[in-house]
Structures are given as structure tokens and as C-alpha cells.
């Protein structure tokens, strides 16, 4: 694949990624404040509230967001786009209202399963959070379809900054506890998505096309099934830990998964660029270029996430104590295995989105059903025995079971998947993990040397090379030039 396409791809990812990085960094700092000022039980209940809100918002979209991305991107006619967007908005208003009602009515019964009682001032905000999260997803989908990646990054930055500032005010200064966390989340979404809706310049009209809606649901529903399987796969462990072990253990588990989840959230910036690019390449018959994009992405993703995993295996306890307080240090073991799980999840997701780009979304529900079945079996067997660690290991087993199937279906579409692009760094990582227990790594310098040896080994075996650095330099050059131009004061001619 030409460097120009890779450069455009990386450039788009940088803009959306900047927003996701701000969400990640400020989100982690926000959790630092939360874990140091709220008891674990309240932290656990807040995590469960967010999970329920996201689940209801996503399951009632029925694939509309995915359809909006694909169908807007494939249309050139302004009138057709307008009708599609209006139809999507009016249908989503209806489904959001249904989701919000369900949230308000069912929340007390649901949280009784977790041995948690919701106060009325907290309960009233749950349907509001469902509505805001769902509306934001649709707005982001519209921006994705129009390739407005800079605005997506801006929305994420604004939302994360406001959320962080509100946490400082409501939790740290005003001492509002869990209610303060909820208020921060609501305010951040309102003040980010509100202006973004007007910036989208949507030509809102009283028009609704039932035929177009059926078409959108037909296109998007398979992708929605994929996403919901993934969502259930990633969040069922939280529910089961809440039911079997209670909100306190949810808090310890969520501290262990906070950084891994942030990386998975940041991966959305990659998807926002990869899916449109991949769909266009396949539609144009450029399968070799799509294969190159896929294999390069798998190699970069596996290398970057395994570097992060090794850091956590080496420094996990110190990271937990530094960021979240010594109270949660016992979460370090779960943290380590969940970080390894990030590599598995992102590899699997990239393969899944490649199938989607190639028009094979119908294959993915079966793949994800198998993954979910294996993981669920592992959850019920391992969580009662090993607690939160059992959930982390069950997740790895589920993803490992379906990887060969994803490869098989992609290759049937004549897209050449190079499994060595991620197996090679995984094997190198495995060797280092087996070495660590047999050597003395008590000192900070010893662990740094071990990590440096890992990087060197990856370079020697060709996991990362000068071509990759060249692509990044080529991508960053125009961005750096623009920054320098803006920072350099203009000099008027005499």
C-alpha cells in the first residue's frame, strides 16, 4: 500500500486519537481523585450505573449508528444525506425515550441484585445519562460518516476537560460523593454534545422515510449484534462480580481494569478511521492495500499493547499504589492480566472490523457468540474460585478460541492476513514473561533493563523497523509545520 494512504490513515487517527488521549489521561486523574475520596462501595455502585446506562443506550440503537456511518460515507447527494440523517434522528429520539423509561423503572430492582440501594437523587439521573450517551453516539456517527475526524477529537477533548473539572469541584471541593461523579458526567456530555450538534449544521426537517429506516436497520443490525456481543463480553464480568461478590469487589476489579479500559476506549479513535478507509479500499477492489493496512495495524497494535503489558507486569503494584492509592494495591495482579487482554481484544476487534469492511458482518455474530459462550463458562467456573482474576483469565480464553475463525473468514474474502504480524510479538512477550519469575528484578533499574531488552528483541526480529518510523515522521511533518507557523509571529512588511 502506498505511503500516502498510510499517511492519511495515520493523520486521521492522530486527530481522533488526540481526543481519546485527553479522555484517557484526564479520566485516570479523575479516578485518582475518586478512589482517594470515595469508599470502595460507592465507587463500585457508580461503575455499575455507568455500565447499565451504556448498555441500555447501545442495545436500543439497533445498529442505527453503524448504518449512519456507512451510508453517509457512501452518499454524495446532499438531499439523500439530509433525509437519512433526519430519519435516523427521529427514530433515535423514540428509542432513547424507551431506553430512558426502562432505566428509570428497572434500576431499583436491578441494583438490588448487587446488594446496593440507590438514593432518589441518584436514581433520577440514570435515564438522563442513558439519553446523553445515546445521543452522543449518534452525533459522533454522523461526524464519522462525513469524515470530520477533527471535530470528533474536539468533542472528546471538551467532554473530558469538563468532566475532570466537574469532578474536582463536586467531589474534591464540595464533597458530593457519588452524586458528584454523576453530575460531572452529565455536565460534561451536555456541554460537549450541545455545541457539537449545532456545529454539525444538520438541516433538521420534519421528514421520516420508513423505507430508508428499514434499509438502515438491515445494514446496521448485524454490526450492532457484533458490538453488543463485544459489549456483553467486556462487561458481563462486572455484572457477575457485582452479583457474586458485591460492589466492593467491583471497585477493586474496576481499578485493575481502569487503564486497560482506557486503552480500549482510545482504540475507538483507530476504528473511526480504519472502518471508513477499509470499507472504501474493499469497495474499490483494492484488496492488497486493505491487507497491507490490516497487517500493519495488527503489528503496530500488538507491539504497542504488549509493551504496555510488560510495563504493567514489571511495575503494576507501584502504578496502582501511585495512581489509585495503596488501598487498591491488591488489584495489581488483575491489572497485569487485563492489560494482556487488551492485546487480544484489539487484535480480535481489528479482524472483526475488517470483516465488516469486506461486507461479511453476518459472520461476526457467530464468532462473537462462540467467544461469549467460552468466556461465560469461564466466568461462572473461575470467578467463584479466583475472584476478579478468574474473570480476566476467562476473557483471554474466550478471545483465543475464536481467533482462527476470524482469520478463516477474512481469507475467504481474498484478504491476505499475516498472522505473524501479531504472533511474533506475542511469542517474544511470552518468553519474557516466563523469564521474569526466574530472575531477580527487585530494583527499578533491573526492570528498566528487562523492558529495554524486550524492545531490542522486537527490533531485531523485525516487529518494528525504520519504515514504521518513516511513516510516522512523514505524518507528523505537516502537523509540526502548521504548529510552528502558528507559533511564529508574522512580521509585517515596512
ChimeraX attribute file (.defattr): number of C-alpha atoms within 10 A of each C-alpha:
attribute: neighborCount
match mode: 1-to-1
recipient: residues
	/A:1	13
	/A:2	9
	/A:3	13
	/A:4	12
	/A:5	13
	/A:6	20
	/A:7	18
	/A:8	15
	/A:9	19
	/A:10	20
	/A:11	20
	/A:12	22
	/A:13	22
	/A:14	21
	/A:15	19
	/A:16	28
	/A:17	25
	/A:18	19
	/A:19	24
	/A:20	28
	/A:21	22
	/A:22	20
	/A:23	24
	/A:24	22
	/A:25	15
	/A:26	19
	/A:27	20
	/A:28	19
	/A:29	16
	/A:30	21
	/A:31	19
	/A:32	17
	/A:33	19
	/A:34	23
	/A:35	20
	/A:36	15
	/A:37	15
	/A:38	17
	/A:39	14
	/A:40	21
	/A:41	16
	/A:42	19
	/A:43	24
	/A:44	26
	/A:45	24
	/A:46	20
	/A:47	16
	/A:48	23
	/A:49	22
	/A:50	16
	/A:51	16
	/A:52	21
	/A:53	23
	/A:54	18
	/A:55	19
	/A:56	22
	/A:57	25
	/A:58	23
	/A:59	17
	/A:60	18
	/A:61	24
	/A:62	22
	/A:63	23
	/A:64	27
	/A:65	27
	/A:66	25
	/A:67	27
	/A:68	28
	/A:69	23
	/A:70	23
	/A:71	20
	/A:72	23
	/A:73	19
	/A:74	16
	/A:75	14
	/A:76	9
	/A:77	9
	/A:78	10
	/A:79	11
	/A:80	13
	/A:81	21
	/A:82	17
	/A:83	19
	/A:84	22
	/A:85	23
	/A:86	19
	/A:87	22
	/A:88	24
	/A:89	18
	/A:90	16
	/A:91	15
	/A:92	21
	/A:93	14
	/A:94	11
	/A:95	20
	/A:96	25
	/A:97	16
	/A:98	16
	/A:99	23
	/A:100	21
	/A:101	15
	/A:102	14
	/A:103	26
	/A:104	16
	/A:105	12
	/A:106	10
	/A:107	18
	/A:108	16
	/A:109	12
	/A:110	14
	/A:111	19
	/A:112	12
	/A:113	14
	/A:114	21
	/A:115	14
	/A:116	19
	/A:117	15
	/A:118	15
	/A:119	10
	/A:120	9
	/A:121	9
	/A:122	15
	/A:123	18
	/A:124	13
	/A:125	19
	/A:126	21
	/A:127	24
	/A:128	18
	/A:129	26
	/A:130	28
	/A:131	24
	/A:132	23
	/A:133	24
	/A:134	25
	/A:135	22
	/A:136	19
	/A:137	18
	/A:138	21
	/A:139	19
	/A:140	26
	/A:141	22
	/A:142	27
	/A:143	23
	/A:144	24
	/A:145	23
	/A:146	20
	/A:147	18
	/A:148	16
	/A:149	24
	/A:150	17
	/A:151	19
	/A:152	25
	/A:153	25
	/A:154	19
	/A:155	23
	/A:156	23
	/A:157	22
	/A:158	18
	/A:159	24
	/A:160	27
	/A:161	18
	/A:162	21
	/A:163	27
	/A:164	23
	/A:165	15
	/A:166	23
	/A:167	28
	/A:168	20
	/A:169	16
	/A:170	19
	/A:171	23
	/A:172	17
	/A:173	10
	/A:174	11
	/A:175	15
	/A:176	16
	/A:177	18
	/A:178	21
	/A:179	19
	/A:180	21
	/A:181	23
	/A:182	23
	/A:183	19
	/A:184	23
	/A:185	22
	/A:186	22
	/A:187	16
	/A:188	22
	/A:189	22
	/A:190	17
	/A:191	15
	/A:192	21
	/A:193	22
	/A:194	14
	/A:195	11
	/A:196	19
	/A:197	15
	/A:198	9
	/A:199	10
	/A:200	15
	/A:201	8
	/A:202	12
	/A:203	11
	/A:204	13
	/A:205	12
	/A:206	8
	/A:207	13
	/A:208	17
	/A:209	13
	/A:210	11
	/A:211	9
	/A:212	15
	/A:213	17
	/A:214	11
	/A:215	14
	/A:216	23
	/A:217	21
	/A:218	15
	/A:219	20
	/A:220	23
	/A:221	20
	/A:222	22
	/A:223	27
	/A:224	24
	/A:225	21
	/A:226	24
	/A:227	21
	/A:228	19
	/A:229	21
	/A:230	19
	/A:231	17
	/A:232	16
	/A:233	21
	/A:234	17
	/A:235	15
	/A:236	18
	/A:237	24
	/A:238	24
	/A:239	20
	/A:240	20
	/A:241	24
	/A:242	24
	/A:243	16
	/A:244	18
	/A:245	17
	/A:246	20
	/A:247	27
	/A:248	18
	/A:249	20
	/A:250	29
	/A:251	27
	/A:252	25
	/A:253	28
	/A:254	22
	/A:255	28
	/A:256	28
	/A:257	22
	/A:258	19
	/A:259	20
	/A:260	24
	/A:261	18
	/A:262	18
	/A:263	20
	/A:264	18
	/A:265	15
	/A:266	20
	/A:267	20
	/A:268	16
	/A:269	23
	/A:270	20
	/A:271	17
	/A:272	23
	/A:273	23
	/A:274	24
	/A:275	21
	/A:276	20
	/A:277	19
	/A:278	26
	/A:279	22
	/A:280	18
	/A:281	19
	/A:282	20
	/A:283	14
	/A:284	9
	/A:285	12
	/A:286	14
	/A:287	19
	/A:288	15
	/A:289	18
	/A:290	25
	/A:291	23
	/A:292	18
	/A:293	21
	/A:294	23
	/A:295	21
	/A:296	17
	/A:297	18
	/A:298	25
	/A:299	21
	/A:300	18
	/A:301	21
	/A:302	24
	/A:303	23
	/A:304	14
	/A:305	20
	/A:306	25
	/A:307	20
	/A:308	20
	/A:309	24
	/A:310	22
	/A:311	18
	/A:312	22
	/A:313	19
	/A:314	22
	/A:315	16
	/A:316	22
	/A:317	19
	/A:318	15
	/A:319	17
	/A:320	23
	/A:321	16
	/A:322	12
	/A:323	18
	/A:324	22
	/A:325	15
	/A:326	15
	/A:327	13
	/A:328	19
	/A:329	21
	/A:330	16
	/A:331	24
	/A:332	24
	/A:333	17
	/A:334	23
	/A:335	31
	/A:336	25
	/A:337	23
	/A:338	27
	/A:339	29
	/A:340	25
	/A:341	23
	/A:342	25
	/A:343	27
	/A:344	24
	/A:345	19
	/A:346	19
	/A:347	19
	/A:348	20
	/A:349	19
	/A:350	22
	/A:351	22
	/A:352	27
	/A:353	22
	/A:354	25
	/A:355	25
	/A:356	21
	/A:357	22
	/A:358	23
	/A:359	15
	/A:360	17
	/A:361	22
	/A:362	15
	/A:363	19
	/A:364	24
	/A:365	20
	/A:366	16
	/A:367	21
	/A:368	25
	/A:369	18
	/A:370	18
	/A:371	23
	/A:372	24
	/A:373	13
	/A:374	21
	/A:375	27
	/A:376	21
	/A:377	13
	/A:378	20
	/A:379	26
	/A:380	17
	/A:381	14
	/A:382	19
	/A:383	21
	/A:384	15
	/A:385	11
	/A:386	13
	/A:387	17
	/A:388	27
	/A:389	21
	/A:390	20
	/A:391	29
	/A:392	29
	/A:393	21
	/A:394	23
	/A:395	25
	/A:396	22
	/A:397	17
	/A:398	23
	/A:399	23
	/A:400	14
	/A:401	14
	/A:402	19
	/A:403	18
	/A:404	11
	/A:405	15
	/A:406	21
	/A:407	19
	/A:408	11
	/A:409	18
	/A:410	21
	/A:411	14
	/A:412	9
	/A:413	14
	/A:414	12
	/A:415	22
	/A:416	17
	/A:417	19
	/A:418	16
	/A:419	14
	/A:420	14
	/A:421	21
	/A:422	23
	/A:423	14
	/A:424	18
	/A:425	25
	/A:426	18
	/A:427	12
	/A:428	17
	/A:429	21
	/A:430	13
	/A:431	12
	/A:432	16
	/A:433	14
	/A:434	10
	/A:435	11
	/A:436	14
	/A:437	9
	/A:438	8
	/A:439	9
	/A:440	9
	/A:441	15
	/A:442	9
	/A:443	8
	/A:444	10
	/A:445	10
	/A:446	14
	/A:447	19
	/A:448	15
	/A:449	12
	/A:450	18
	/A:451	18
	/A:452	11
	/A:453	13
	/A:454	20
	/A:455	16
	/A:456	13
	/A:457	16
	/A:458	18
	/A:459	13
	/A:460	11
	/A:461	12
	/A:462	13
	/A:463	20
	/A:464	20
	/A:465	12
	/A:466	10
	/A:467	10
	/A:468	13
	/A:469	11
	/A:470	13
	/A:471	15
	/A:472	15
	/A:473	13
	/A:474	18
	/A:475	21
	/A:476	15
	/A:477	11
	/A:478	12
	/A:479	12
	/A:480	12
	/A:481	11
	/A:482	11
	/A:483	11
	/A:484	11
	/A:485	11
	/A:486	10
	/A:487	9
	/A:488	9
	/A:489	8
	/A:490	8
	/A:491	6
	/A:492	5
	/A:493	4
	/A:494	3
